[in-house]
Amino acid sequence: MKKNSNLVGSLKRKRTSKSRKSEALTIGLDLGDKMSHYCVLAGDGEKLYEGKVATNKQALAEVFGALAKCRIALEVGTHSPWVSRLLAGLGHEVMVANARQVKLITQSSRKNDKLDAQTLARLARVDPQLLRPIQHRSEEAQQELMVIRVRAALVEARTALVNHARGLAKAVGERIPKCDADNLEVESLSGLPAGLRGVLQPVVEEVESLTEKIHRCNEQIEQIARKKYPETELLRQVSGVGALIALTFVLTVEDARRFRKSRDMGCYVGLRPKRSASGESQPQLGISKEGDVYLRKLLVQGAHCILSRRGPDTDLKRWGLKLAERGGKNAKKRALVAVARKLAILLHRLWVTGEVYEPLRNSQMLAEARPKVA
């Protein structure tokens, strides 16, 4: 294996003709946790160089910083956000491939890091749209989104502990009183036998600690939304949408103008039906579940609030309840998904236009359009 420091020299020796001196290179970069493999192709598709580099900022800058502007393709993954920003900062054209799209890599029977890098390079050289490139958010947005992800991890840990404590109590014929997870305290164990209280106390104390940390995260999220992202107030006009959903939506999308129309939001968050039409066969399939998993989960939670009995009367609620009334085993689930999709479209529309939200606008327009009976 040649050393990375020889990359520029090797390329100069292989690109001796006048035509090759001016041609652009295409590089496929298969990112690994510790080492990443890359493949360099000439404009005519000839493989010029293969190598590997440590997956850290210093090594990547040393290898790719000395090259003239190249097209570099890499797969989306844990390291792709900071690597793509680093390479773009070095002046290269960077394309982050959608992993779902590159079946030549994910389903290959000859899969290895070298071939993956070469496949990425060849696809990027022929037609970049074959990669269905994705757009990573900025470093600032990523750091602020980490606050939300930390909160989600704390909530998940607390839920697991609460369920564990309740399960242990049931195993000996006792029950912890019903209450929300953020209201579970050591005092809640007062009705249990002394021995069981002593066993469960460390778990409940940890639940209290997690609840306090979650409250601090909520305050931080509220502060970020209020001070840095005033557009979240437009989204919070909708019932069931608080600071958490509004800020997650804004930070995940980042640029509202990236979509030509608000209806594209349904595809972006994976709430559109999958399609597998062929000839006269058009089977009804489930949703694609592409895009950001956590944002989709929050939109479904918002849909639960909208369709709940406590939720105020709105056009969206009426539409969702009509879907749920159609009957069938999964009618309510389908209604929740449909409302979540409509909610995503509505939030994007409010963000782009800055309109004041009118909960019963469509219903009022229909009522006014009906002929009046004398």
C-alpha positions as a Markdown table, in Angstrom:
| # | Residue | x | y | z |
|---|---|---|---|---|
| 1 | Met | 0.0 | 0.0 | 0.0 |
| 2 | Lys | 1.4 | 3.4 | -1.0 |
| 3 | Lys | 1.7 | 6.1 | 1.6 |
| 4 | Asn | -0.9 | 8.9 | 1.5 |
| 5 | Ser | 1.8 | 11.5 | 1.1 |
| 6 | Asn | 2.5 | 10.0 | -2.3 |
| 7 | Leu | -1.0 | 10.7 | -3.6 |
| 8 | Val | -0.3 | 14.0 | -5.3 |
| 9 | Gly | 3.0 | 12.8 | -6.7 |
| 10 | Ser | 1.5 | 9.6 | -8.1 |
| 11 | Leu | -1.4 | 11.6 | -9.7 |
| 12 | Lys | 1.1 | 13.9 | -11.4 |
| 13 | Arg | 3.1 | 11.0 | -12.8 |
| 14 | Lys | 0.0 | 9.3 | -14.2 |
| 15 | Arg | -1.5 | 12.5 | -15.7 |
| 16 | Thr | 1.2 | 13.3 | -18.1 |
| 17 | Ser | -0.7 | 14.1 | -21.3 |
| 18 | Lys | -2.1 | 17.6 | -21.9 |
| 19 | Ser | -5.7 | 16.3 | -22.0 |
| 20 | Arg | -5.3 | 14.7 | -18.5 |
| 21 | Lys | -3.7 | 17.8 | -16.9 |
| 22 | Ser | -6.9 | 19.7 | -17.2 |
| 23 | Glu | -9.4 | 16.9 | -16.5 |
| 24 | Ala | -11.3 | 16.8 | -13.2 |
| 25 | Leu | -10.8 | 13.9 | -10.9 |
| 26 | Thr | -13.6 | 11.9 | -9.2 |
| 27 | Ile | -13.0 | 10.4 | -5.8 |
| 28 | Gly | -15.0 | 7.8 | -4.0 |
| 29 | Leu | -14.5 | 7.8 | -0.2 |
| 30 | Asp | -15.8 | 4.9 | 1.9 |
| 31 | Leu | -15.8 | 6.2 | 5.5 |
| 32 | Gly | -14.8 | 3.8 | 8.3 |
| 33 | Asp | -14.7 | 4.5 | 12.0 |
| 34 | Lys | -10.9 | 4.4 | 12.2 |
| 35 | Met | -9.7 | 4.1 | 8.6 |
| 36 | Ser | -11.4 | 5.2 | 5.3 |
| 37 | His | -10.7 | 3.9 | 1.8 |
| 38 | Tyr | -10.7 | 6.1 | -1.3 |
| 39 | Cys | -10.4 | 5.5 | -5.0 |
| 40 | Val | -9.4 | 8.2 | -7.6 |
| 41 | Leu | -10.8 | 8.1 | -11.1 |
| 42 | Ala | -9.7 | 10.1 | -14.2 |
| 43 | Gly | -12.2 | 11.8 | -16.4 |
| 44 | Asp | -12.4 | 8.8 | -18.7 |
| 45 | Gly | -13.0 | 6.4 | -15.8 |
| 46 | Glu | -9.5 | 5.0 | -15.5 |
| 47 | Lys | -8.5 | 4.1 | -11.9 |
| 48 | Leu | -5.5 | 6.3 | -11.0 |
| 49 | Tyr | -5.0 | 5.6 | -7.4 |
| 50 | Glu | -6.3 | 3.7 | -4.4 |
| 51 | Gly | -5.4 | 4.2 | -0.8 |
| 52 | Lys | -6.6 | 4.6 | 2.8 |
| 53 | Val | -6.5 | 7.4 | 5.3 |
| 54 | Ala | -7.2 | 7.7 | 9.0 |
| 55 | Thr | -10.7 | 9.1 | 9.7 |
| 56 | Asn | -9.7 | 12.3 | 11.5 |
| 57 | Lys | -9.5 | 15.9 | 10.5 |
| 58 | Gln | -5.7 | 16.2 | 10.3 |
| 59 | Ala | -5.2 | 13.1 | 8.1 |
| 60 | Leu | -8.0 | 14.0 | 5.7 |
| 61 | Ala | -6.8 | 17.6 | 5.3 |
| 62 | Glu | -3.3 | 16.3 | 4.6 |
| 63 | Val | -4.4 | 13.9 | 1.9 |
| 64 | Phe | -7.1 | 16.0 | 0.1 |
| 65 | Gly | -6.0 | 19.5 | 0.9 |
| 66 | Ala | -3.2 | 19.4 | -1.6 |
| 67 | Leu | -5.5 | 18.4 | -4.5 |
| 68 | Ala | -7.1 | 20.7 | -7.0 |
| 69 | Lys | -10.9 | 20.9 | -6.9 |
| 70 | Cys | -12.3 | 17.3 | -7.2 |
| 71 | Arg | -15.7 | 15.7 | -7.0 |
| 72 | Ile | -15.8 | 13.5 | -3.9 |
| 73 | Ala | -18.6 | 11.1 | -3.2 |
| 74 | Leu | -19.2 | 9.5 | 0.2 |
| 75 | Glu | -22.0 | 7.6 | 1.9 |
| 76 | Val | -24.2 | 9.1 | 4.6 |
| 77 | Gly | -23.2 | 7.9 | 8.1 |
| 78 | Thr | -21.9 | 8.9 | 11.5 |
| 79 | His | -18.9 | 10.7 | 10.2 |
| 80 | Ser | -20.3 | 12.1 | 7.0 |
| 81 | Pro | -21.6 | 15.5 | 8.4 |
| 82 | Trp | -18.2 | 16.7 | 9.6 |
| 83 | Val | -16.2 | 15.0 | 6.8 |
| 84 | Ser | -18.4 | 16.6 | 4.1 |
| 85 | Arg | -18.0 | 20.1 | 5.8 |
| 86 | Leu | -14.2 | 19.6 | 6.0 |
| 87 | Leu | -13.8 | 18.5 | 2.3 |
| 88 | Ala | -16.1 | 21.3 | 1.1 |
| 89 | Gly | -14.0 | 23.8 | 3.1 |
| 90 | Leu | -10.9 | 22.5 | 1.2 |
| 91 | Gly | -12.6 | 23.6 | -2.0 |
| 92 | His | -14.0 | 20.2 | -3.3 |
| 93 | Glu | -17.4 | 19.4 | -4.7 |
| 94 | Val | -18.8 | 17.0 | -2.1 |
| 95 | Met | -21.7 | 14.6 | -2.6 |
| 96 | Val | -23.2 | 12.6 | 0.3 |
| 97 | Ala | -24.9 | 9.6 | -1.2 |
| 98 | Asn | -28.3 | 8.4 | 0.2 |
| 99 | Ala | -27.5 | 4.9 | 1.5 |
| 100 | Arg | -31.0 | 3.6 | 0.5 |
| 101 | Gln | -30.2 | 4.5 | -3.1 |
| 102 | Val | -26.8 | 2.9 | -3.5 |
| 103 | Lys | -28.0 | -0.8 | -3.8 |
| 104 | Leu | -24.8 | -1.6 | -5.7 |
| 105 | Ile | -23.0 | -1.2 | -2.4 |
| 106 | Thr | -25.5 | -2.3 | 0.3 |
| 107 | Gln | -26.6 | -5.4 | -1.6 |
| 108 | Ser | -23.4 | -6.4 | -3.3 |
| 109 | Ser | -22.2 | -10.0 | -2.9 |
| 110 | Arg | -18.6 | -8.8 | -3.2 |
| 111 | Lys | -18.8 | -6.0 | -0.7 |
| 112 | Asn | -15.6 | -4.6 | 0.8 |
| 113 | Asp | -14.2 | -1.1 | 1.5 |
| 114 | Lys | -12.1 | -0.8 | -1.7 |
| 115 | Leu | -15.0 | -1.8 | -4.0 |
| 116 | Asp | -17.4 | 0.4 | -2.1 |
| 117 | Ala | -15.1 | 3.4 | -2.7 |
| 118 | Gln | -14.7 | 2.6 | -6.4 |
| 119 | Thr | -18.4 | 2.2 | -6.9 |
| 120 | Leu | -19.1 | 5.5 | -5.3 |
| 121 | Ala | -16.5 | 7.2 | -7.5 |
| 122 | Arg | -18.0 | 5.6 | -10.7 |
| 123 | Leu | -21.5 | 6.5 | -9.9 |
| 124 | Ala | -20.5 | 10.1 | -9.1 |
| 125 | Arg | -18.5 | 10.3 | -12.4 |
| 126 | Val | -21.3 | 9.1 | -14.6 |
| 127 | Asp | -24.3 | 10.8 | -13.0 |
| 128 | Pro | -24.4 | 12.2 | -9.5 |
| 129 | Gln | -28.2 | 12.0 | -9.4 |
| 130 | Leu | -27.8 | 8.2 | -9.2 |
| 131 | Leu | -26.6 | 8.8 | -5.6 |
| 132 | Arg | -29.6 | 10.9 | -4.7 |
| 133 | Pro | -27.3 | 13.3 | -2.8 |
| 134 | Ile | -28.5 | 14.5 | 0.6 |
| 135 | Gln | -27.9 | 17.8 | 2.3 |
| 136 | His | -26.3 | 17.8 | 5.8 |
| 137 | Arg | -27.2 | 20.6 | 8.2 |
| 138 | Ser | -24.7 | 23.2 | 9.4 |
| 139 | Glu | -22.4 | 22.6 | 12.3 |
| 140 | Glu | -24.3 | 25.1 | 14.4 |
| 141 | Ala | -27.6 | 23.5 | 13.8 |
| 142 | Gln | -26.1 | 20.0 | 14.5 |
| 143 | Gln | -24.8 | 21.2 | 17.9 |
| 144 | Glu | -28.1 | 22.7 | 18.9 |
| 145 | Leu | -29.9 | 19.6 | 17.7 |
| 146 | Met | -27.7 | 17.6 | 20.1 |
| 147 | Val | -29.5 | 19.2 | 23.0 |
| 148 | Ile | -32.7 | 17.7 | 21.7 |
| 149 | Arg | -31.1 | 14.3 | 21.1 |
| 150 | Val | -29.6 | 14.3 | 24.6 |
| 151 | Arg | -33.1 | 15.0 | 26.0 |
| 152 | Ala | -34.5 | 12.1 | 24.0 |
| 153 | Ala | -31.8 | 9.8 | 25.4 |
| 154 | Leu | -32.6 | 10.9 | 28.9 |
| 155 | Val | -36.4 | 10.3 | 28.4 |
| 156 | Glu | -35.7 | 6.9 | 26.9 |
| 157 | Ala | -33.5 | 5.9 | 29.9 |
| 158 | Arg | -36.1 | 7.2 | 32.4 |
| 159 | Thr | -38.9 | 5.2 | 30.7 |
| 160 | Ala | -36.8 | 2.1 | 30.9 |
| 161 | Leu | -36.2 | 2.6 | 34.6 |
| 162 | Val | -39.8 | 3.3 | 35.4 |
| 163 | Asn | -40.9 | 0.2 | 33.5 |
| 164 | His | -38.3 | -1.9 | 35.3 |
| 165 | Ala | -39.4 | -0.6 | 38.7 |
| 166 | Arg | -43.1 | -1.3 | 38.0 |
| 167 | Gly | -42.2 | -4.8 | 36.7 |
| 168 | Leu | -40.2 | -5.7 | 39.8 |
| 169 | Ala | -43.1 | -4.6 | 42.0 |
| 170 | Lys | -45.7 | -6.6 | 40.0 |
| 171 | Ala | -43.5 | -9.7 | 40.3 |
| 172 | Val | -44.1 | -9.8 | 44.1 |
| 173 | Gly | -47.8 | -8.9 | 43.9 |
| 174 | Glu | -47.4 | -5.2 | 44.5 |
| 175 | Arg | -48.0 | -2.1 | 42.4 |
| 176 | Ile | -46.5 | 1.3 | 42.2 |
| 177 | Pro | -49.3 | 3.9 | 42.2 |
| 178 | Lys | -50.2 | 5.2 | 38.7 |
| 179 | Cys | -48.5 | 8.5 | 37.8 |
| 180 | Asp | -46.6 | 10.2 | 35.0 |
| 181 | Ala | -42.9 | 9.4 | 34.8 |
| 182 | Asp | -41.9 | 12.9 | 35.8 |
| 183 | Asn | -44.1 | 12.6 | 39.0 |
| 184 | Leu | -42.5 | 9.4 | 40.2 |
| 185 | Glu | -40.6 | 10.1 | 43.4 |
| 186 | Val | -39.4 | 8.1 | 46.4 |
| 187 | Glu | -42.5 | 9.2 | 48.3 |
| 188 | Ser | -44.5 | 7.2 | 45.7 |
| 189 | Leu | -43.2 | 4.0 | 47.3 |
| 190 | Ser | -44.6 | 4.7 | 50.7 |
| 191 | Gly | -47.5 | 2.2 | 50.3 |
| 192 | Leu | -45.1 | -0.7 | 49.5 |
| 193 | Pro | -43.6 | -3.2 | 52.0 |
| 194 | Ala | -40.3 | -1.9 | 53.6 |
| 195 | Gly | -38.1 | -4.5 | 52.0 |
| 196 | Leu | -39.4 | -3.7 | 48.5 |
| 197 | Arg | -39.1 | 0.0 | 49.1 |
| 198 | Gly | -35.4 | -0.5 | 49.9 |
| 199 | Val | -34.8 | -2.4 | 46.7 |
| 200 | Leu | -36.6 | 0.0 | 44.5 |
| 201 | Gln | -35.4 | 3.3 | 46.1 |
| 202 | Pro | -32.1 | 3.5 | 44.1 |
| 203 | Val | -34.0 | 3.1 | 40.8 |
| 204 | Val | -36.6 | 5.7 | 41.7 |
| 205 | Glu | -33.9 | 8.1 | 42.9 |
| 206 | Glu | -32.2 | 7.8 | 39.5 |
| 207 | Val | -35.6 | 8.5 | 37.9 |
| 208 | Glu | -35.8 | 11.7 | 39.9 |
| 209 | Ser | -32.3 | 12.7 | 38.8 |
| 210 | Leu | -33.2 | 12.1 | 35.2 |
| 211 | Thr | -36.4 | 14.1 | 35.5 |
| 212 | Glu | -34.4 | 17.0 | 36.8 |
| 213 | Lys | -32.0 | 16.8 | 33.9 |
| 214 | Ile | -34.9 | 16.6 | 31.4 |
| 215 | His | -36.4 | 19.7 | 32.9 |
| 216 | Arg | -33.1 | 21.5 | 32.4 |
| 217 | Cys | -33.0 | 20.4 | 28.8 |
| 218 | Asn | -36.6 | 21.6 | 28.3 |
| 219 | Glu | -35.5 | 25.1 | 29.6 |
| 220 | Gln | -32.5 | 25.1 | 27.3 |
| 221 | Ile | -34.6 | 24.1 | 24.3 |
| 222 | Glu | -37.1 | 26.9 | 25.1 |
| 223 | Gln | -34.3 | 29.4 | 25.4 |
| 224 | Ile | -32.7 | 28.4 | 22.1 |
| 225 | Ala | -36.1 | 28.5 | 20.3 |
| 226 | Arg | -37.0 | 31.9 | 21.7 |
| 227 | Lys | -33.6 | 33.7 | 21.3 |
| 228 | Lys | -32.2 | 32.1 | 18.1 |
| 229 | Tyr | -35.1 | 30.8 | 16.1 |
| 230 | Pro | -38.1 | 33.2 | 16.4 |
| 231 | Glu | -39.7 | 31.4 | 13.4 |
| 232 | Thr | -40.6 | 28.6 | 15.9 |
| 233 | Glu | -43.4 | 30.9 | 17.2 |
| 234 | Leu | -45.1 | 30.6 | 13.8 |
| 235 | Leu | -45.2 | 26.8 | 14.2 |
| 236 | Arg | -46.3 | 26.9 | 17.8 |
| 237 | Gln | -49.6 | 28.5 | 16.7 |
| 238 | Val | -50.8 | 24.9 | 15.9 |
| 239 | Ser | -52.3 | 23.0 | 18.8 |
| 240 | Gly | -50.0 | 20.1 | 19.9 |
| 241 | Val | -46.8 | 21.8 | 18.7 |
| 242 | Gly | -44.6 | 23.1 | 21.5 |
| 243 | Ala | -41.0 | 24.3 | 21.6 |
| 244 | Leu | -39.6 | 20.8 | 21.2 |
| 245 | Ile | -41.5 | 19.9 | 18.0 |
| 246 | Ala | -41.1 | 23.4 | 16.5 |
| 247 | Leu | -37.3 | 23.6 | 17.2 |
| 248 | Thr | -36.7 | 20.1 | 16.0 |
| 249 | Phe | -38.6 | 20.8 | 12.8 |
| 250 | Val | -36.7 | 24.0 | 12.1 |
| 251 | Leu | -33.2 | 22.6 | 12.9 |
| 252 | Thr | -33.8 | 19.4 | 10.9 |
| 253 | Val | -35.1 | 21.2 | 7.8 |
| 254 | Glu | -32.8 | 24.2 | 8.4 |
| 255 | Asp | -33.7 | 26.0 | 5.1 |
| 256 | Ala | -37.4 | 26.2 | 4.4 |
| 257 | Arg | -36.8 | 27.3 | 0.8 |
| 258 | Arg | -35.1 | 24.0 | 0.0 |
| 259 | Phe | -38.5 | 22.6 | -1.0 |
| 260 | Arg | -40.4 | 23.9 | -4.0 |
| 261 | Lys | -43.8 | 23.2 | -2.3 |
| 262 | Ser | -44.9 | 22.3 | 1.2 |
| 263 | Arg | -46.3 | 19.0 | 0.1 |
| 264 | Asp | -42.7 | 17.8 | -0.4 |
| 265 | Met | -42.4 | 17.7 | 3.4 |
| 266 | Gly | -44.5 | 14.4 | 3.5 |
| 267 | Cys | -41.8 | 12.7 | 1.4 |
| 268 | Tyr | -38.9 | 14.3 | 3.4 |
| 269 | Val | -40.1 | 12.9 | 6.7 |
| 270 | Gly | -41.0 | 9.5 | 5.3 |
| 271 | Leu | -44.7 | 9.8 | 5.7 |
| 272 | Arg | -45.7 | 9.1 | 2.1 |
| 273 | Pro | -46.8 | 5.7 | 0.9 |
| 274 | Lys | -44.2 | 3.5 | -0.8 |
| 275 | Arg | -44.8 | 2.7 | -4.5 |
| 276 | Ser | -44.2 | -0.5 | -6.4 |
| 277 | Ala | -46.4 | 0.0 | -9.5 |
| 278 | Ser | -45.8 | -2.2 | -12.5 |
| 279 | Gly | -48.3 | -2.3 | -15.4 |
| 280 | Glu | -51.8 | -2.7 | -14.0 |
| 281 | Ser | -50.5 | -3.8 | -10.6 |
| 282 | Gln | -50.6 | -0.9 | -8.0 |
| 283 | Pro | -50.4 | -2.5 | -4.6 |
| 284 | Gln | -51.2 | -0.4 | -1.5 |
| 285 | Leu | -48.0 | -0.2 | 0.6 |
| 286 | Gly | -47.0 | 1.3 | 4.0 |
| 287 | Ile | -45.2 | 4.6 | 4.5 |
| 288 | Ser | -41.6 | 4.8 | 3.3 |
| 289 | Lys | -40.2 | 5.7 | 6.8 |
| 290 | Glu | -37.3 | 7.6 | 5.1 |
| 291 | Gly | -35.8 | 10.8 | 6.5 |
| 292 | Asp | -35.2 | 11.8 | 10.1 |
| 293 | Val | -36.7 | 9.1 | 12.5 |
| 294 | Tyr | -36.9 | 11.4 | 15.5 |
| 295 | Leu | -38.7 | 14.2 | 13.7 |
| 296 | Arg | -41.2 | 11.7 | 12.3 |
| 297 | Lys | -41.8 | 10.4 | 15.8 |
| 298 | Leu | -42.4 | 13.9 | 17.2 |
| 299 | Leu | -44.9 | 14.6 | 14.3 |
| 300 | Val | -46.8 | 11.5 | 15.2 |
| 301 | Gln | -46.8 | 12.6 | 18.9 |
| 302 | Gly | -48.2 | 16.0 | 17.7 |
| 303 | Ala | -50.9 | 14.1 | 15.8 |
| 304 | His | -51.9 | 12.2 | 19.0 |
| 305 | Cys | -52.4 | 15.6 | 20.8 |
| 306 | Ile | -54.4 | 17.0 | 17.9 |
| 307 | Leu | -56.8 | 13.9 | 17.8 |
| 308 | Ser | -57.1 | 13.6 | 21.5 |
| 309 | Arg | -60.3 | 14.6 | 23.4 |
| 310 | Arg | -58.5 | 17.4 | 25.0 |
| 311 | Gly | -57.3 | 18.9 | 21.7 |
| 312 | Pro | -59.3 | 21.9 | 20.5 |
| 313 | Asp | -61.6 | 21.8 | 17.5 |
| 314 | Thr | -59.6 | 22.3 | 14.2 |
| 315 | Asp | -59.9 | 21.4 | 10.5 |
| 316 | Leu | -57.0 | 19.0 | 10.9 |
| 317 | Lys | -58.7 | 17.3 | 13.9 |
| 318 | Arg | -62.0 | 17.0 | 12.0 |
| 319 | Trp | -60.3 | 15.5 | 9.0 |
| 320 | Gly | -58.3 | 13.0 | 11.0 |
| 321 | Leu | -61.4 | 11.9 | 13.0 |
| 322 | Lys | -63.3 | 11.3 | 9.7 |
| 323 | Leu | -60.4 | 9.0 | 8.6 |
| 324 | Ala | -60.5 | 7.1 | 11.9 |
| 325 | Glu | -64.3 | 6.6 | 11.6 |
| 326 | Arg | -63.9 | 4.7 | 8.3 |
| 327 | Gly | -63.4 | 1.6 | 10.4 |
| 328 | Gly | -61.0 | -1.3 | 9.9 |
| 329 | Lys | -58.4 | -2.8 | 12.1 |
| 330 | Asn | -55.8 | 0.0 | 11.6 |
| 331 | Ala | -58.1 | 2.9 | 10.9 |
| 332 | Lys | -56.9 | 4.9 | 13.9 |
| 333 | Lys | -53.2 | 4.3 | 13.1 |
| 334 | Arg | -53.6 | 5.3 | 9.5 |
| 335 | Ala | -55.4 | 8.5 | 10.7 |
| 336 | Leu | -52.5 | 9.3 | 13.0 |
| 337 | Val | -50.0 | 8.9 | 10.2 |
| 338 | Ala | -52.1 | 11.0 | 7.8 |
| 339 | Val | -52.5 | 13.8 | 10.4 |
| 340 | Ala | -48.8 | 13.7 | 11.1 |
| 341 | Arg | -48.1 | 14.2 | 7.3 |
| 342 | Lys | -50.6 | 17.0 | 7.1 |
| 343 | Leu | -49.0 | 18.6 | 10.2 |
| 344 | Ala | -45.6 | 18.5 | 8.6 |
| 345 | Ile | -47.0 | 20.3 | 5.5 |
| 346 | Leu | -48.9 | 22.8 | 7.6 |
| 347 | Leu | -45.8 | 23.7 | 9.7 |
| 348 | His | -43.7 | 24.2 | 6.6 |
| 349 | Arg | -46.4 | 26.4 | 5.0 |
| 350 | Leu | -46.7 | 28.6 | 8.1 |
| 351 | Trp | -42.9 | 28.9 | 8.2 |
| 352 | Val | -42.6 | 30.0 | 4.6 |
| 353 | Thr | -45.5 | 32.3 | 4.5 |
| 354 | Gly | -45.5 | 33.7 | 8.0 |
| 355 | Glu | -49.3 | 33.5 | 8.1 |
| 356 | Val | -51.5 | 33.6 | 11.2 |
| 357 | Tyr | -52.9 | 30.1 | 11.7 |
| 358 | Glu | -56.7 | 29.9 | 11.5 |
| 359 | Pro | -57.7 | 26.5 | 13.0 |
| 360 | Leu | -61.2 | 26.4 | 11.4 |
| 361 | Arg | -60.5 | 28.3 | 8.2 |
| 362 | Asn | -61.6 | 25.6 | 5.8 |
| 363 | Ser | -64.8 | 24.8 | 7.8 |
| 364 | Gln | -65.7 | 28.5 | 7.9 |
| 365 | Met | -65.2 | 28.8 | 4.1 |
| 366 | Leu | -67.4 | 25.8 | 3.4 |
| 367 | Ala | -70.1 | 27.2 | 5.7 |
| 368 | Glu | -70.1 | 30.6 | 4.0 |
| 369 | Ala | -70.2 | 28.9 | 0.5 |
| 370 | Arg | -73.4 | 26.9 | 1.4 |
| 371 | Pro | -76.6 | 28.5 | 0.1 |
| 372 | Lys | -78.7 | 30.0 | 2.8 |
| 373 | Val | -82.2 | 28.5 | 3.4 |
| 374 | Ala | -84.9 | 31.2 | 3.4 |
